[in-house]
Amino acid sequence: MERVQQLRVKLFADGADFDSIVALSANPIIRGFTTNPTLARNAGVRNYEEFGRKVLAAVPDRPVSLEVFADDFAGMTRQARAIASWGKNVNVKIPVTNTNREFSGEVIRRLSAEGIIVNVTAITTVNQVRRVADHLSPDAPAIVSVFAGRIADTGVDPVPMMAEAVKILRQRPKAELLWASPRELLNIFQADAVGCHIITATKDVLAKLGLVGKDLDDYSLETVKMFRRDAVAAGFEIADTVEASSVRAVA
């Protein structure tokens, strides 16, 4: 775990299962939490405000990102102000555009100027990072969430894009770059190397932290044993019906 403890990038847990959030909050490695409406729905959340307030109260010492879901900019602004009132440790997630592909710049500018800590989310291009940075108040903390995992899903290496995003955000020293939607544990170390401030990770990715530094020869042997164990447990058999002479002939 020493290699993990040396990471400069902050680990945020991504999810909306309340019990998991509480359990992860006991781990000092977890520096914050992020959620979104899809995660909340999948976790069975019925009352969004009740859920948000409950999480903020359960984890008062670390930032928690909760997202608006209005699609018009006036509605986004109203919901953002309401969410911001739920707790001192809340970050308000604002999608970079609405569903009509209209840039949420004015919402970002207004809320940031009011001192609300916005987490601008669903970003997938360097140009979006640049536009968001231009609308952030230099005096207000903010998070800029680039969905590196989704970028990688399209066959594009997100690392150069994240490196460029780090450079762009130097003009906003209070803004932090977040590597969102990682697909594997390696992404944590990639985010750290490129200079990201934060990376989110689901509990499935976080569960792999214990593998960091594992001897690869041991890992190979464990894999072989797993295949052998499961084949035996399944009762698999291969009928030995081929004559040795036939095998030589085929060879």
C-alpha positions, 0 to 999 in steps of 0.5 A: 500500500506504500505506492498507493499512499504516495499518490498525489492524486486524490481518490474520490469514491463514485457511487450512490449506495448509502451503506457503501458510502458510509463504509468507504468513509472509514477509509482515509484514502478516500478523500471525497465522493461523487454521485449522479442521477443514473447511479442514484436510480440504479441504487434504488434512490426514490427521494433525491433530496433526502438521499443527498442530505443524508449522505452530506450528514453522514460524511461531513468532513469530505466533499460530496458531489450531487448533480442537478437534473434540470435541462433548462438553464434557469432550472439548473441554476435553481436546482444548483442553489438548492443543492448548495444549501444542503450542506457546507461540503457539497459540490454541485455537478453541472453538465457541460451542456444540456440535452440540446448540446447547448453549452452551460457556460452562463450557468457555470459563470453565474454559480461560480461567481456566487461562490458555489463550488461547481463540478462541471461534468460529462466533459469529453473534449479539450475545447470543452475544458477550455470553455469551462475554464473561461467561465469559472471565477478565479476566486472560487474553487471548482472541479472540472470532470473529464470523462477519460474512461468514456474517451478511452471507450471510443479508442482514443487515448485520454492521457494526452487530452488530460495532460492538455487539460492540466495545462489549460486549468493553470489559469484557474489555480483553484479549479481541480481536474478530475479524471472521471469514469476510470475503467481499470486500476492503472488509470489511477496511476495514469491520472497521478502521473499526468497531474490530475488533482482527483480521480473517481473510482467505483467500489469495484476498482477500489477493491483492486487497490490490494493488488498494487505491488503484487508479485506477478509470478505469484499472480500467474500461479494463482491464475493457473490454480483458479483455472484448475480448481474451477475445471475440477469443480465443474467436473469437466472431462476430455475423452482420451479417444485418439490413438497415439499413432493418429496423433503422430500422423497429424503432427 
